[in-house]
Amino acid sequence: MSAGMGAGMGAGMGADSVAAAAAGTGSAEAKGADGGAERGPWTRNDALVATAAGATDLVGFSLGALTEGRSLSVTAAALLVVSAMTLLARRVHPLPVLAAVLALGALVNMAAPLSPHFTLSLTVALYSVVRACRPAVVAVTVAAAVPLVSAGQSGWPLPYGWWGLAGNAVAALITVTAAVVVNHRQREAEAQRMRHADRAVADERRRIARELHDIVAHHITTMQLMAGGARANLAYDPEASREALVTLEDSGRMALREMRQLLDVLRAGEEPEATPPAPQPGADDLARIITESRLAGTETEFTVDGAVRPLPPTVGLTVFRIVQEALTNTRKHAGRARAHVRLTYHGDEVGVEVRDDGAGAQAPPARPAARSGYGLIGMHERVALQGGTLEAAALAGGGFRVAARIPLPARDTP
């Protein structure tokens, strides 16, 4: 093979090999066109790439030998075929495959000493290493592969001078560049796919929220009006009250049916629960997490102010989650601090405050950033859902304070 033909193998054929290798790798990741039928160490596309690489190398070496007035030996041809067949395992073992191609290439150089060449099998093997390995491994591999291409020839490592080594380096650089570009595009495509998936999830959540709002706005409002009408007419028109109660019953049944349908959609694909779900915690369970906080090593005080009254389940759950998250943050970020939980009942609202003194190893200025994660976001969302307000900030003298005020529904009077 002449020097010009060697450059053509490295540059011109390199683009084709990269395209073929990319097709093979992409198909493998998608489990092939057969829908996952090919589950072995190599796929149909791997076989096509290996066959194409072997055939191209045989033609290239044969033409190169003819140009130099000789014929390609049977040994060299067999070694080229075996070198191409190792590409079948390039996805599973890219580095061993590249080492095998280089070793077989050295034997080919001894059996058929030709001008500088960068075979298509070597291009595909190097491409697979770049696609699969870390940059540091790739750099070492390329640095070793460029001189090893000419191993087995007389005068190695520079059998044809520096220009031969430069030609191999250029061919390797083209291969590495193509693989890096494909990797970059693949990452961009995956990121774009994730963005589309997140947008679809957000759109579906908004749709479900609108449907839930429609159920609440229509059926629950109707139920409230019918109940009020039945109570107002109970002493004067029992028949009208009975009809209102029938309508109330139908609306409640329909609302439950529609909400159950929405929940069935949300739970589609979930595995059935082995045990019945436990009741949601509330304000009555605060003593339990206070005890857990003390057992975990945080000195925790708990006080209750005002006249204790039953809280709606959603409000009680919100209070419980705020205290739970705040005490968890205290243990994580405040070191050996003391915490104080205060639950205050007012006539029209309930307040909860969790304060610690921040007497830990970490400096107080670093704690607001450490606490600005999803825990505080979840607190804000829960409180906002109940129509309340939440404050969370570091204290001037050290420590951290979380305080929430949640309105309570007015007590009904007969």
PEWORA-V132478 format. One record per residue. N is the residue number from 1. SS is DSSP state (A for helix, B for strand, O for the rest). Layout:
((N:SS) (N:SS))
This chain:
((1:O) (2:O) (3:A) (4:A) (5:A) (6:A) (7:A) (8:A) (9:A) (10:A) (11:O) (12:A) (13:A) (14:A) (15:A) (16:A) (17:A) (18:A) (19:A) (20:A) (21:A) (22:A) (23:A) (24:A) (25:A) (26:A) (27:A) (28:A) (29:A) (30:O) (31:O) (32:O) (33:O) (34:O) (35:O) (36:O) (37:O) (38:O) (39:O) (40:O) (41:O) (42:O) (43:O) (44:A) (45:A) (46:A) (47:A) (48:A) (49:A) (50:A) (51:A) (52:A) (53:A) (54:A) (55:A) (56:A) (57:A) (58:A) (59:A) (60:A) (61:A) (62:A) (63:A) (64:A) (65:A) (66:A) (67:A) (68:O) (69:O) (70:O) (71:O) (72:O) (73:O) (74:A) (75:A) (76:A) (77:A) (78:A) (79:A) (80:A) (81:A) (82:A) (83:A) (84:A) (85:A) (86:A) (87:A) (88:A) (89:A) (90:O) (91:O) (92:O) (93:O) (94:A) (95:A) (96:A) (97:A) (98:A) (99:A) (100:A) (101:A) (102:A) (103:A) (104:A) (105:A) (106:A) (107:A) (108:A) (109:A) (110:A) (111:A) (112:O) (113:O) (114:O) (115:O) (116:O) (117:O) (118:O) (119:O) (120:A) (121:A) (122:A) (123:A) (124:A) (125:A) (126:A) (127:A) (128:A) (129:A) (130:A) (131:A) (132:A) (133:O) (134:O) (135:A) (136:A) (137:A) (138:A) (139:A) (140:A) (141:A) (142:A) (143:A) (144:A) (145:A) (146:A) (147:A) (148:A) (149:O) (150:O) (151:O) (152:O) (153:O) (154:O) (155:O) (156:O) (157:O) (158:O) (159:O) (160:O) (161:O) (162:A) (163:A) (164:A) (165:A) (166:A) (167:A) (168:A) (169:A) (170:A) (171:A) (172:A) (173:A) (174:A) (175:A) (176:A) (177:A) (178:A) (179:A) (180:A) (181:A) (182:A) (183:A) (184:A) (185:A) (186:A) (187:A) (188:A) (189:A) (190:A) (191:A) (192:A) (193:A) (194:A) (195:A) (196:A) (197:A) (198:A) (199:A) (200:A) (201:A) (202:A) (203:A) (204:A) (205:A) (206:A) (207:A) (208:A) (209:A) (210:A) (211:A) (212:A) (213:A) (214:A) (215:A) (216:A) (217:A) (218:A) (219:A) (220:A) (221:A) (222:A) (223:A) (224:A) (225:A) (226:A) (227:A) (228:A) (229:A) (230:A) (231:A) (232:A) (233:A) (234:O) (235:O) (236:O) (237:O) (238:A) (239:A) (240:A) (241:A) (242:A) (243:A) (244:A) (245:A) (246:A) (247:A) (248:A) (249:A) (250:A) (251:A) (252:A) (253:A) (254:A) (255:A) (256:A) (257:A) (258:A) (259:A) (260:A) (261:A) (262:A) (263:A) (264:A) (265:A) (266:A) (267:O) (268:O) (269:O) (270:O) (271:O) (272:O) (273:O) (274:O) (275:O) (276:O) (277:O) (278:O) (279:O) (280:O) (281:O) (282:O) (283:A) (284:A) (285:A) (286:A) (287:A) (288:A) (289:A) (290:A) (291:A) (292:A) (293:A) (294:A) (295:A) (296:O) (297:O) (298:O) (299:B) (300:B) (301:B) (302:B) (303:B) (304:B) (305:B) (306:O) (307:O) (308:O) (309:O) (310:O) (311:O) (312:O) (313:A) (314:A) (315:A) (316:A) (317:A) (318:A) (319:A) (320:A) (321:A) (322:A) (323:A) (324:A) (325:A) (326:A) (327:A) (328:A) (329:A) (330:A) (331:A) (332:A) (333:A) (334:O) (335:O) (336:O) (337:O) (338:B) (339:B) (340:B) (341:B) (342:B) (343:B) (344:B) (345:B) (346:O) (347:O) (348:O) (349:B) (350:B) (351:B) (352:B) (353:B) (354:B) (355:B) (356:B) (357:O) (358:O) (359:O) (360:O) (361:O) (362:O) (363:O) (364:A) (365:A) (366:A) (367:A) (368:A) (369:A) (370:A) (371:O) (372:O) (373:O) (374:A) (375:A) (376:A) (377:A) (378:A) (379:A) (380:A) (381:A) (382:A) (383:A) (384:A) (385:A) (386:O) (387:O) (388:O) (389:B) (390:B) (391:B) (392:B) (393:B) (394:B) (395:O) (396:O) (397:O) (398:O) (399:O) (400:B) (401:B) (402:B) (403:B) (404:B) (405:B) (406:B) (407:B) (408:O) (409:O) (410:O) (411:O) (412:O) (413:O) (414:O))
